[in-house]
Each structure stands twice: as structure tokens, then as C-alpha cells.
Amino acid sequence: MHNVTFDTNAPGKLTITVDISPAAIKVAPPSSSGKTKLVASTSGSVAIASPAGSPLSFSLNVMAKGV
């Protein structure tokens, strides 16, 4: 993961945090095409605990265009 944190401490809630400050965008690496910057990514699916017991996962990409 890059620039992504998450927690499931609140009952029934998934909290995802991404730094979208100008400084974070400035140092973000370019995407593979070079058209955008990859500000944050889970680099695929991430498994998370589910209060219902069924398996859950999420994936996230945050990109900046034209920077």
C-alpha cells in the first residue's frame, strides 16, 4: 500500500485515510502511462474483518491528473 491507512475499530465502520495535501501530490509517483500521478493505492484488494463474519475486501486508487 502507498499513502493509505485504514482501520475497522469503530463497530461496523471502515475508515480509510489518504493524504491529499499538495505536498503528498507533489511527491506522488507517475502512473505507468505517465498521464497522472498515483497519490495513493492499495495495490490490489485488501482483506478486512467483517462484523457479520463474511469475508470483505476493498481496493483504492487515488490519482491526480495534469500535475
PQR file with spaces between the fields and no chain letter, atoms N, CA, C, O and H, PARSE charges and radii, in Angstrom:
ATOM       1  N    MET     1       0.834   -1.181    0.000 -0.4000 1.5000
ATOM       2  CA   MET     1       0.000    0.000    0.000 -0.0000 2.0000
ATOM       3  C    MET     1       0.881    1.247    0.000  0.5500 1.7000
ATOM       4  O    MET     1       1.986    1.266    0.542 -0.5500 1.4000
ATOM       5  N    HIS     2       0.355    2.254   -0.614 -0.4000 1.5000
ATOM       6  CA   HIS     2       1.076    3.527   -0.723 -0.0000 2.0000
ATOM       7  C    HIS     2       0.151    4.658   -0.295  0.5500 1.7000
ATOM       8  O    HIS     2      -0.864    4.901   -0.947 -0.5500 1.4000
ATOM       9  H    HIS     2      -0.543    2.239   -1.054  0.4000 1.0000
ATOM      10  N    ASN     3       0.489    5.361    0.804 -0.4000 1.5000
ATOM      11  CA   ASN     3      -0.233    6.533    1.281 -0.0000 2.0000
ATOM      12  C    ASN     3      -1.686    6.223    1.639  0.5500 1.7000
ATOM      13  O    ASN     3      -2.555    7.080    1.479 -0.5500 1.4000
ATOM      14  H    ASN     3       1.314    5.164    1.333  0.4000 1.0000
ATOM      15  N    VAL     4      -1.958    5.013    2.118 -0.4000 1.5000
ATOM      16  CA   VAL     4      -3.304    4.619    2.539 -0.0000 2.0000
ATOM      17  C    VAL     4      -3.199    3.952    3.902  0.5500 1.7000
ATOM      18  O    VAL     4      -2.375    3.059    4.099 -0.5500 1.4000
ATOM      19  H    VAL     4      -1.252    4.317    2.248  0.4000 1.0000
ATOM      20  N    THR     5      -4.028    4.382    4.839 -0.4000 1.5000
ATOM      21  CA   THR     5      -4.174    3.671    6.099 -0.0000 2.0000
ATOM      22  C    THR     5      -5.660    3.416    6.305  0.5500 1.7000
ATOM      23  O    THR     5      -6.502    4.164    5.807 -0.5500 1.4000
ATOM      24  H    THR     5      -4.698    5.107    4.679  0.4000 1.0000
ATOM      25  N    PHE     6      -5.972    2.369    7.033 -0.4000 1.5000
ATOM      26  CA   PHE     6      -7.367    2.076    7.303 -0.0000 2.0000
ATOM      27  C    PHE     6      -7.490    1.393    8.650  0.5500 1.7000
ATOM      28  O    PHE     6      -6.538    0.797    9.154 -0.5500 1.4000
ATOM      29  H    PHE     6      -5.289    1.762    7.438  0.4000 1.0000
ATOM      30  N    ASP     7      -8.696    1.491    9.232 -0.4000 1.5000
ATOM      31  CA   ASP     7      -8.964    0.741   10.455 -0.0000 2.0000
ATOM      32  C    ASP     7     -10.431    0.351   10.508  0.5500 1.7000
ATOM      33  O    ASP     7     -11.279    0.958    9.854 -0.5500 1.4000
ATOM      34  H    ASP     7      -9.470    1.975    8.823  0.4000 1.0000
ATOM      35  N    THR     8     -10.707   -0.662   11.289 -0.4000 1.5000
ATOM      36  CA   THR     8     -12.062   -1.160   11.487 -0.0000 2.0000
ATOM      37  C    THR     8     -12.392   -1.150   12.980  0.5500 1.7000
ATOM      38  O    THR     8     -13.153   -1.992   13.456 -0.5500 1.4000
ATOM      39  H    THR     8     -10.018   -1.156   11.820  0.4000 1.0000
ATOM      40  N    ASN     9     -11.818   -0.193   13.716 -0.4000 1.5000
ATOM      41  CA   ASN     9     -12.009   -0.135   15.163 -0.0000 2.0000
ATOM      42  C    ASN     9     -13.418    0.282   15.568  0.5500 1.7000
ATOM      43  O    ASN     9     -13.932   -0.206   16.575 -0.5500 1.4000
ATOM      44  H    ASN     9     -11.200    0.491   13.329  0.4000 1.0000
ATOM      45  N    ALA    10     -14.053    1.170   14.810 -0.4000 1.5000
ATOM      46  CA   ALA    10     -15.425    1.569   15.118 -0.0000 2.0000
ATOM      47  C    ALA    10     -16.353    0.440   14.680  0.5500 1.7000
ATOM      48  O    ALA    10     -16.231   -0.057   13.560 -0.5500 1.4000
ATOM      49  H    ALA    10     -13.635    1.566   13.992  0.4000 1.0000
ATOM      50  N    PRO    11     -17.263    0.034   15.530 -0.5600 1.5000
ATOM      51  CA   PRO    11     -18.154   -1.093   15.187  0.2800 2.0000
ATOM      52  C    PRO    11     -18.902   -0.862   13.873  0.5500 1.7000
ATOM      53  O    PRO    11     -19.623    0.124   13.720 -0.5500 1.4000
ATOM      54  N    GLY    12     -18.722   -1.776   12.940 -0.4000 1.5000
ATOM      55  CA   GLY    12     -19.420   -1.703   11.659 -0.0000 2.0000
ATOM      56  C    GLY    12     -18.928   -0.628   10.715  0.5500 1.7000
ATOM      57  O    GLY    12     -19.618   -0.309    9.747 -0.5500 1.4000
ATOM      58  H    GLY    12     -18.136   -2.577   13.064  0.4000 1.0000
ATOM      59  N    LYS    13     -17.747   -0.052   10.965 -0.4000 1.5000
ATOM      60  CA   LYS    13     -17.242    1.032   10.121 -0.0000 2.0000
ATOM      61  C    LYS    13     -15.839    0.723    9.609  0.5500 1.7000
ATOM      62  O    LYS    13     -14.999    0.197   10.340 -0.5500 1.4000
ATOM      63  H    LYS    13     -17.187   -0.312   11.752  0.4000 1.0000
ATOM      64  N    LEU    14     -15.600    1.055    8.352 -0.4000 1.5000
ATOM      65  CA   LEU    14     -14.266    1.025    7.756 -0.0000 2.0000
ATOM      66  C    LEU    14     -13.850    2.470    7.542  0.5500 1.7000
ATOM      67  O    LEU    14     -14.538    3.216    6.845 -0.5500 1.4000
ATOM      68  H    LEU    14     -16.282    1.482    7.758  0.4000 1.0000
ATOM      69  N    THR    15     -12.740    2.871    8.130 -0.4000 1.5000
ATOM      70  CA   THR    15     -12.239    4.236    7.980 -0.0000 2.0000
ATOM      71  C    THR    15     -10.959    4.196    7.158  0.5500 1.7000
ATOM      72  O    THR    15      -9.990    3.534    7.531 -0.5500 1.4000
ATOM      73  H    THR    15     -12.182    2.265    8.696  0.4000 1.0000
ATOM      74  N    ILE    16     -10.966    4.912    6.032 -0.4000 1.5000
ATOM      75  CA   ILE    16      -9.823    4.969    5.123 -0.0000 2.0000
ATOM      76  C    ILE    16      -9.259    6.382    5.167  0.5500 1.7000
ATOM      77  O    ILE    16     -10.003    7.358    5.074 -0.5500 1.4000
ATOM      78  H    ILE    16     -11.753    5.449    5.730  0.4000 1.0000
ATOM      79  N    THR    17      -7.934    6.488    5.310 -0.4000 1.5000
ATOM      80  CA   THR    17      -7.285    7.796    5.346 -0.0000 2.0000
ATOM      81  C    THR    17      -6.239    7.877    4.238  0.5500 1.7000
ATOM      82  O    THR    17      -5.396    6.991    4.097 -0.5500 1.4000
ATOM      83  H    THR    17      -7.329    5.695    5.386  0.4000 1.0000
ATOM      84  N    VAL    18      -6.306    8.956    3.452 -0.4000 1.5000
ATOM      85  CA   VAL    18      -5.357    9.220    2.376 -0.0000 2.0000
ATOM      86  C    VAL    18      -4.894   10.666    2.513  0.5500 1.7000
ATOM      87  O    VAL    18      -5.720   11.567    2.662 -0.5500 1.4000
ATOM      88  H    VAL    18      -6.991    9.676    3.566  0.4000 1.0000
ATOM      89  N    ASP    19      -3.598   10.895    2.464 -0.4000 1.5000
ATOM      90  CA   ASP    19      -3.049   12.252    2.496 -0.0000 2.0000
ATOM      91  C    ASP    19      -3.175   12.847    1.096  0.5500 1.7000
ATOM      92  O    ASP    19      -2.502   12.410    0.162 -0.5500 1.4000
ATOM      93  H    ASP    19      -2.927   10.163    2.343  0.4000 1.0000
ATOM      94  N    ILE    20      -4.047   13.854    0.961 -0.4000 1.5000
ATOM      95  CA   ILE    20      -4.224   14.510   -0.341 -0.0000 2.0000
ATOM      96  C    ILE    20      -3.710   15.949   -0.302  0.5500 1.7000
ATOM      97  O    ILE    20      -4.171   16.807   -1.055 -0.5500 1.4000
ATOM      98  H    ILE    20      -4.594   14.210    1.719  0.4000 1.0000
ATOM      99  N    SER    21      -2.760   16.194    0.575 -0.4000 1.5000
ATOM     100  CA   SER    21      -2.169   17.526    0.676 -0.0000 2.0000
ATOM     101  C    SER    21      -1.352   17.833   -0.583  0.5500 1.7000
ATOM     102  O    SER    21      -0.934   16.914   -1.287 -0.5500 1.4000
ATOM     103  H    SER    21      -2.385   15.497    1.187  0.4000 1.0000
ATOM     104  N    PRO    22      -1.123   19.111   -0.870 -0.5600 1.5000
ATOM     105  CA   PRO    22      -0.277   19.460   -2.018  0.2800 2.0000
ATOM     106  C    PRO    22       1.099   18.796   -1.952  0.5500 1.7000
ATOM     107  O    PRO    22       1.648   18.413   -2.985 -0.5500 1.4000
ATOM     108  N    ALA    23       1.658   18.657   -0.753 -0.4000 1.5000
ATOM     109  CA   ALA    23       2.969   18.018   -0.612 -0.0000 2.0000
ATOM     110  C    ALA    23       2.911   16.547   -1.011  0.5500 1.7000
ATOM     111  O    ALA    23       3.832   16.045   -1.655 -0.5500 1.4000
ATOM     112  H    ALA    23       1.212   18.968    0.086  0.4000 1.0000
ATOM     113  N    ALA    24       1.834   15.851   -0.633 -0.4000 1.5000
ATOM     114  CA   ALA    24       1.692   14.432   -0.989 -0.0000 2.0000
ATOM     115  C    ALA    24       1.524   14.260   -2.495  0.5500 1.7000
ATOM     116  O    ALA    24       2.078   13.336   -3.090 -0.5500 1.4000
ATOM     117  H    ALA    24       1.086   16.259   -0.109  0.4000 1.0000
ATOM     118  N    ILE    25       0.757   15.156   -3.102 -0.4000 1.5000
ATOM     119  CA   ILE    25       0.562   15.082   -4.556 -0.0000 2.0000
ATOM     120  C    ILE    25       1.867   15.375   -5.287  0.5500 1.7000
ATOM     121  O    ILE    25       2.175   14.747   -6.300 -0.5500 1.4000
ATOM     122  H    ILE    25       0.306   15.907   -2.619  0.4000 1.0000
ATOM     123  N    LYS    26       2.626   16.326   -4.773 -0.4000 1.5000
ATOM     124  CA   LYS    26       3.893   16.693   -5.414 -0.0000 2.0000
ATOM     125  C    LYS    26       4.873   15.524   -5.470  0.5500 1.7000
ATOM     126  O    LYS    26       5.577   15.355   -6.465 -0.5500 1.4000
ATOM     127  H    LYS    26       2.376   16.837   -3.951  0.4000 1.0000
ATOM     128  N    VAL    27       4.924   14.715   -4.409 -0.4000 1.5000
ATOM     129  CA   VAL    27       5.891   13.607   -4.359 -0.0000 2.0000
ATOM     130  C    VAL    27       5.322   12.285   -4.873  0.5500 1.7000
ATOM     131  O    VAL    27       6.021   11.272   -4.878 -0.5500 1.4000
ATOM     132  H    VAL    27       4.352   14.853   -3.600  0.4000 1.0000
ATOM     133  N    ALA    28       4.052   12.290   -5.306 -0.4000 1.5000
ATOM     134  CA   ALA    28       3.443   11.062   -5.815 -0.0000 2.0000
ATOM     135  C    ALA    28       4.145   10.598   -7.081  0.5500 1.7000
ATOM     136  O    ALA    28       4.507   11.412   -7.930 -0.5500 1.4000
ATOM     137  H    ALA    28       3.485   13.113   -5.302  0.4000 1.0000
ATOM     138  N    PRO    29       4.338    9.287   -7.207 -0.5600 1.5000
ATOM     139  CA   PRO    29       4.995    8.768   -8.409  0.2800 2.0000
ATOM     140  C    PRO    29       4.058    8.831   -9.617  0.5500 1.7000
ATOM     141  O    PRO    29       2.837    8.825   -9.457 -0.5500 1.4000
ATOM     142  N    PRO    30       4.619    8.891  -10.809 -0.5600 1.5000
ATOM     143  CA   PRO    30       3.772    8.894  -12.006  0.2800 2.0000
ATOM     144  C    PRO    30       3.123    7.532  -12.211  0.5500 1.7000
ATOM     145  O    PRO    30       3.660    6.505  -11.796 -0.5500 1.4000
ATOM     146  N    SER    31       1.964    7.537  -12.855 -0.4000 1.5000
ATOM     147  CA   SER    31       1.315    6.278  -13.219 -0.0000 2.0000
ATOM     148  C    SER    31       2.133    5.598  -14.314  0.5500 1.7000
ATOM     149  O    SER    31       3.082    6.178  -14.842 -0.5500 1.4000
ATOM     150  H    SER    31       1.528    8.371  -13.193  0.4000 1.0000
ATOM     151  N    SER    32       1.764    4.380  -14.647 -0.4000 1.5000
ATOM     152  CA   SER    32       2.522    3.658  -15.679 -0.0000 2.0000
ATOM     153  C    SER    32       2.442    4.344  -17.037  0.5500 1.7000
ATOM     154  O    SER    32       3.379    4.252  -17.830 -0.5500 1.4000
ATOM     155  H    SER    32       0.993    3.909  -14.218  0.4000 1.0000
ATOM     156  N    SER    33       1.325    5.038  -17.318 -0.4000 1.5000
ATOM     157  CA   SER    33       1.203    5.750  -18.594 -0.0000 2.0000
ATOM     158  C    SER    33       1.873    7.119  -18.546  0.5500 1.7000
ATOM     159  O    SER    33       2.185    7.698  -19.587 -0.5500 1.4000
ATOM     160  H    SER    33       0.564    5.112  -16.674  0.4000 1.0000
ATOM     161  N    GLY    34       2.095    7.635  -17.335 -0.4000 1.5000
ATOM     162  CA   GLY    34       2.692    8.951  -17.196 -0.0000 2.0000
ATOM     163  C    GLY    34       1.706   10.096  -17.307  0.5500 1.7000
ATOM     164  O    GLY    34       2.103   11.258  -17.228 -0.5500 1.4000
ATOM     165  H    GLY    34       1.841    7.165  -16.490  0.4000 1.0000
ATOM     166  N    LYS    35       0.418    9.792  -17.490 -0.4000 1.5000
ATOM     167  CA   LYS    35      -0.594   10.840  -17.648 -0.0000 2.0000
ATOM     168  C    LYS    35      -1.098   11.378  -16.315  0.5500 1.7000
ATOM     169  O    LYS    35      -1.619   12.492  -16.250 -0.5500 1.4000
ATOM     170  H    LYS    35       0.095    8.847  -17.555  0.4000 1.0000
ATOM     171  N    THR    36      -0.945   10.598  -15.259 -0.4000 1.5000
ATOM     172  CA   THR    36      -1.406   11.003  -13.937 -0.0000 2.0000
ATOM     173  C    THR    36      -0.344   10.662  -12.903  0.5500 1.7000
ATOM     174  O    THR    36       0.644    9.990  -13.199 -0.5500 1.4000
ATOM     175  H    THR    36      -0.521    9.694  -15.311  0.4000 1.0000
ATOM     176  N    LYS    37      -0.569   11.142  -11.680 -0.4000 1.5000
ATOM     177  CA   LYS    37       0.275   10.762  -10.549 -0.0000 2.0000
ATOM     178  C    LYS    37      -0.549    9.873   -9.630  0.5500 1.7000
ATOM     179  O    LYS    37      -1.732   10.131   -9.406 -0.5500 1.4000
ATOM     180  H    LYS    37      -1.372   11.688  -11.440  0.4000 1.0000
ATOM     181  N    LEU    38       0.063    8.846   -9.109 -0.4000 1.5000
ATOM     182  CA   LEU    38      -0.606    7.905   -8.224 -0.0000 2.0000
ATOM     183  C    LEU    38      -0.423    8.389   -6.784  0.5500 1.7000
ATOM     184  O    LEU    38       0.591    8.110   -6.145 -0.5500 1.4000
ATOM     185  H    LEU    38       1.024    8.637   -9.291  0.4000 1.0000
ATOM     186  N    VAL    39      -1.418    9.114   -6.291 -0.4000 1.5000
ATOM     187  CA   VAL    39      -1.354    9.721   -4.967 -0.0000 2.0000
ATOM     188  C    VAL    39      -1.441    8.662   -3.874  0.5500 1.7000
ATOM     189  O    VAL    39      -0.733    8.740   -2.871 -0.5500 1.4000
ATOM     190  H    VAL    39      -2.243    9.340   -6.810  0.4000 1.0000
ATOM     191  N    ALA    40      -2.313    7.668   -4.069 -0.4000 1.5000
ATOM     192  CA   ALA    40      -2.473    6.605   -3.079 -0.0000 2.0000
ATOM     193  C    ALA    40      -3.003    5.351   -3.758  0.5500 1.7000
ATOM     194  O    ALA    40      -3.733    5.434   -4.746 -0.5500 1.4000
ATOM     195  H    ALA    40      -2.889    7.604   -4.885  0.4000 1.0000
ATOM     196  N    SER    41      -2.636    4.194   -3.230 -0.4000 1.5000
ATOM     197  CA   SER    41      -3.119    2.940   -3.794 -0.0000 2.0000
ATOM     198  C    SER    41      -2.989    1.812   -2.784  0.5500 1.7000
ATOM     199  O    SER    41      -2.049    1.766   -1.991 -0.5500 1.4000
ATOM     200  H    SER    41      -2.043    4.126   -2.428  0.4000 1.0000
ATOM     201  N    THR    42      -3.956    0.903   -2.833 -0.4000 1.5000
ATOM     202  CA   THR    42      -3.842   -0.323   -2.036 -0.0000 2.0000
ATOM     203  C    THR    42      -3.076   -1.393   -2.812  0.5500 1.7000
ATOM     204  O    THR    42      -2.779   -2.456   -2.265 -0.5500 1.4000
ATOM     205  H    THR    42      -4.719    0.940   -3.477  0.4000 1.0000
ATOM     206  N    SER    43      -2.757   -1.130   -4.062 -0.4000 1.5000
ATOM     207  CA   SER    43      -2.045   -2.090   -4.923 -0.0000 2.0000
ATOM     208  C    SER    43      -2.792   -3.416   -5.015  0.5500 1.7000
ATOM     209  O    SER    43      -2.205   -4.489   -4.876 -0.5500 1.4000
ATOM     210  H    SER    43      -2.999   -0.267   -4.506  0.4000 1.0000
ATOM     211  N    GLY    44      -4.078   -3.320   -5.250 -0.4000 1.5000
ATOM     212  CA   GLY    44      -4.929   -4.508   -5.348 -0.0000 2.0000
ATOM     213  C    GLY    44      -5.888   -4.576   -4.179  0.5500 1.7000
ATOM     214  O    GLY    44      -6.023   -3.617   -3.420 -0.5500 1.4000
ATOM     215  H    GLY    44      -4.555   -2.448   -5.363  0.4000 1.0000
ATOM     216  N    SER    45      -6.552   -5.709   -4.034 -0.4000 1.5000
ATOM     217  CA   SER    45      -7.542   -5.890   -2.972 -0.0000 2.0000
ATOM     218  C    SER    45      -6.880   -6.149   -1.629  0.5500 1.7000
ATOM     219  O    SER    45      -5.856   -6.827   -1.539 -0.5500 1.4000
ATOM     220  H    SER    45      -6.442   -6.488   -4.650  0.4000 1.0000
ATOM     221  N    VAL    46      -7.491   -5.590   -0.581 -0.4000 1.5000
ATOM     222  CA   VAL    46      -7.022   -5.769    0.795 -0.0000 2.0000
ATOM     223  C    VAL    46      -8.158   -6.413    1.584  0.5500 1.7000
ATOM     224  O    VAL    46      -9.278   -5.901    1.587 -0.5500 1.4000
ATOM     225  H    VAL    46      -8.323   -5.040   -0.653  0.4000 1.0000
ATOM     226  N    ALA    47      -7.880   -7.521    2.246 -0.4000 1.5000
ATOM     227  CA   ALA    47      -8.887   -8.197    3.058 -0.0000 2.0000
ATOM     228  C    ALA    47      -9.095   -7.426    4.357  0.5500 1.7000
ATOM     229  O    ALA    47      -8.142   -6.926    4.955 -0.5500 1.4000
ATOM     230  H    ALA    47      -6.970   -7.937    2.243  0.4000 1.0000
ATOM     231  N    ILE    48     -10.357   -7.336    4.785 -0.4000 1.5000
ATOM     232  CA   ILE    48     -10.677   -6.662    6.045 -0.0000 2.0000
ATOM     233  C    ILE    48     -11.631   -7.527    6.853  0.5500 1.7000
ATOM     234  O    ILE    48     -12.342   -8.368    6.302 -0.5500 1.4000
ATOM     235  H    ILE    48     -11.131   -7.742    4.300  0.4000 1.0000
ATOM     236  N    ALA    49     -11.641   -7.315    8.166 -0.4000 1.5000
ATOM     237  CA   ALA    49     -12.534   -8.050    9.049 -0.0000 2.0000
ATOM     238  C    ALA    49     -13.961   -7.557    8.861  0.5500 1.7000
ATOM     239  O    ALA    49     -14.196   -6.366    8.654 -0.5500 1.4000
ATOM     240  H    ALA    49     -11.063   -6.632    8.613  0.4000 1.0000
ATOM     241  N    SER    50     -14.894   -8.465    8.933 -0.4000 1.5000
ATOM     242  CA   SER    50     -16.298   -8.123    8.805 -0.0000 2.0000
ATOM     243  C    SER    50     -17.032   -8.481   10.089  0.5500 1.7000
ATOM     244  O    SER    50     -16.887   -9.596   10.590 -0.5500 1.4000
ATOM     245  H    SER    50     -14.703   -9.432    9.101  0.4000 1.0000
ATOM     246  N    PRO    51     -17.811   -7.560   10.625 -0.5600 1.5000
ATOM     247  CA   PRO    51     -18.554   -7.898   11.838  0.2800 2.0000
ATOM     248  C    PRO    51     -19.614   -8.970   11.592  0.5500 1.7000
ATOM     249  O    PRO    51     -20.036   -9.647   12.529 -0.5500 1.4000
ATOM     250  N    ALA    52     -20.044   -9.129   10.354 -0.4000 1.5000
ATOM     251  CA   ALA    52     -21.043  -10.139   10.017 -0.0000 2.0000
ATOM     252  C    ALA    52     -20.407  -11.505    9.803  0.5500 1.7000
ATOM     253  O    ALA    52     -21.112  -12.508    9.689 -0.5500 1.4000
ATOM     254  H    ALA    52     -19.702   -8.580    9.592  0.4000 1.0000
ATOM     255  N    GLY    53     -19.088  -11.552    9.749 -0.4000 1.5000
ATOM     256  CA   GLY    53     -18.392  -12.814    9.570 -0.0000 2.0000
ATOM     257  C    GLY    53     -18.084  -13.185    8.131  0.5500 1.7000
ATOM     258  O    GLY    53     -17.242  -14.051    7.892 -0.5500 1.4000
ATOM     259  H    GLY    53     -18.515  -10.738    9.842  0.4000 1.0000
ATOM     260  N    SER    54     -18.739  -12.556    7.167 -0.4000 1.5000
ATOM     261  CA   SER    54     -18.445  -12.869    5.768 -0.0000 2.0000
ATOM     262  C    SER    54     -17.187  -12.118    5.338  0.5500 1.7000
ATOM     263  O    SER    54     -16.954  -10.997    5.790 -0.5500 1.4000
ATOM     264  H    SER    54     -19.422  -11.853    7.361  0.4000 1.0000
ATOM     265  N    PRO    55     -16.372  -12.724    4.468 -0.5600 1.5000
ATOM     266  CA   PRO    55     -15.136  -12.057    4.047  0.2800 2.0000
ATOM     267  C    PRO    55     -15.420  -10.802    3.212  0.5500 1.7000
ATOM     268  O    PRO    55     -16.297  -10.796    2.348 -0.5500 1.4000
ATOM     269  N    LEU    56     -14.659   -9.750    3.492 -0.4000 1.5000
ATOM     270  CA   LEU    56     -14.770   -8.497    2.751 -0.0000 2.0000
ATOM     271  C    LEU    56     -13.393   -8.084    2.259  0.5500 1.7000
ATOM     272  O    LEU    56     -12.376   -8.485    2.825 -0.5500 1.4000
ATOM     273  H    LEU    56     -13.946   -9.755    4.193  0.4000 1.0000
ATOM     274  N    SER    57     -13.368   -7.284    1.207 -0.4000 1.5000
ATOM     275  CA   SER    57     -12.114   -6.705    0.727 -0.0000 2.0000
ATOM     276  C    SER    57     -12.438   -5.376    0.058  0.5500 1.7000
ATOM     277  O    SER    57     -13.578   -5.124   -0.334 -0.5500 1.4000
ATOM     278  H    SER    57     -14.195   -6.958    0.748  0.4000 1.0000
ATOM     279  N    PHE    58     -11.415   -4.529   -0.065 -0.4000 1.5000
ATOM     280  CA   PHE    58     -11.580   -3.277   -0.781 -0.0000 2.0000
ATOM     281  C    PHE    58     -10.304   -2.978   -1.545  0.5500 1.7000
ATOM     282  O    PHE    58      -9.232   -3.486   -1.216 -0.5500 1.4000
ATOM     283  H    PHE    58     -10.489   -4.734    0.253  0.4000 1.0000
ATOM     284  N    SER    59     -10.432   -2.143   -2.574 -0.4000 1.5000
ATOM     285  CA   SER    59      -9.264   -1.654   -3.306 -0.0000 2.0000
ATOM     286  C    SER    59      -9.480   -0.163   -3.564  0.5500 1.7000
ATOM     287  O    SER    59     -10.610    0.312   -3.668 -0.5500 1.4000
ATOM     288  H    SER    59     -11.303   -1.730   -2.842  0.4000 1.0000
ATOM     289  N    LEU    60      -8.380    0.548   -3.663 -0.4000 1.5000
ATOM     290  CA   LEU    60      -8.449    2.000   -3.795 -0.0000 2.0000
ATOM     291  C    LEU    60      -7.284    2.509   -4.616  0.5500 1.7000
ATOM     292  O    LEU    60      -6.138    2.108   -4.411 -0.5500 1.4000
ATOM     293  H    LEU    60      -7.461    0.162   -3.578  0.4000 1.0000
ATOM     294  N    ASN    61      -7.589    3.401   -5.553 -0.4000 1.5000
ATOM     295  CA   ASN    61      -6.575    4.164   -6.268 -0.0000 2.0000
ATOM     296  C    ASN    61      -7.015    5.617   -6.263  0.5500 1.7000
ATOM     297  O    ASN    61      -8.166    5.919   -6.577 -0.5500 1.4000
ATOM     298  H    ASN    61      -8.519    3.727   -5.720  0.4000 1.0000
ATOM     299  N    VAL    62      -6.102    6.522   -5.908 -0.4000 1.5000
ATOM     300  CA   VAL    62      -6.359    7.952   -5.940 -0.0000 2.0000
ATOM     301  C    VAL    62      -5.312    8.559   -6.867  0.5500 1.7000
ATOM     302  O    VAL    62      -4.113    8.478   -6.601 -0.5500 1.4000
ATOM     303  H    VAL    62      -5.167    6.276   -5.653  0.4000 1.0000
ATOM     304  N    MET    63      -5.784    9.177   -7.972 -0.4000 1.5000
ATOM     305  CA   MET    63      -4.885    9.733   -8.965 -0.0000 2.0000
ATOM     306  C    MET    63      -5.100   11.228   -9.117  0.5500 1.7000
ATOM     307  O    MET    63      -6.199   11.737   -8.895 -0.5500 1.4000
ATOM     308  H    MET    63      -6.758    9.243   -8.188  0.4000 1.0000
ATOM     309  N    ALA    64      -4.031   11.930   -9.499 -0.4000 1.5000
ATOM     310  CA   ALA    64      -4.105   13.357   -9.782 -0.0000 2.0000
ATOM     311  C    ALA    64      -3.787   13.554  -11.258  0.5500 1.7000
ATOM     312  O    ALA    64      -2.738   13.118  -11.734 -0.5500 1.4000
ATOM     313  H    ALA    64      -3.139   11.516   -9.679  0.4000 1.0000
ATOM     314  N    LYS    65      -4.688   14.207  -11.982 -0.4000 1.5000
ATOM     315  CA   LYS    65      -4.490   14.468  -13.399 -0.0000 2.0000
ATOM     316  C    LYS    65      -3.839   15.824  -13.615  0.5500 1.7000
ATOM     317  O    LYS    65      -4.087   16.768  -12.864 -0.5500 1.4000
ATOM     318  H    LYS    65      -5.540   14.561  -11.595  0.4000 1.0000
ATOM     319  N    GLY    66      -3.022   15.914  -14.621 -0.4000 1.5000
ATOM     320  CA   GLY    66      -2.491   17.183  -15.059 -0.0000 2.0000
ATOM     321  C    GLY    66      -1.578   17.895  -14.076  0.5500 1.7000
ATOM     322  O    GLY    66      -1.551   19.125  -14.035 -0.5500 1.4000
ATOM     323  H    GLY    66      -2.821   15.148  -15.230  0.4000 1.0000
ATOM     324  N    VAL    67      -0.844   17.148  -13.299 -0.4000 1.5000
ATOM     325  CA   VAL    67       0.099   17.779  -12.362 -0.0000 2.0000
ATOM     326  C    VAL    67       1.507   17.399  -12.692  0.5500 1.7000
ATOM     327  O    VAL    67       2.439   17.833  -12.014 -0.5500 1.4000
ATOM     328  H    VAL    67      -0.866   16.149  -13.333  0.4000 1.0000
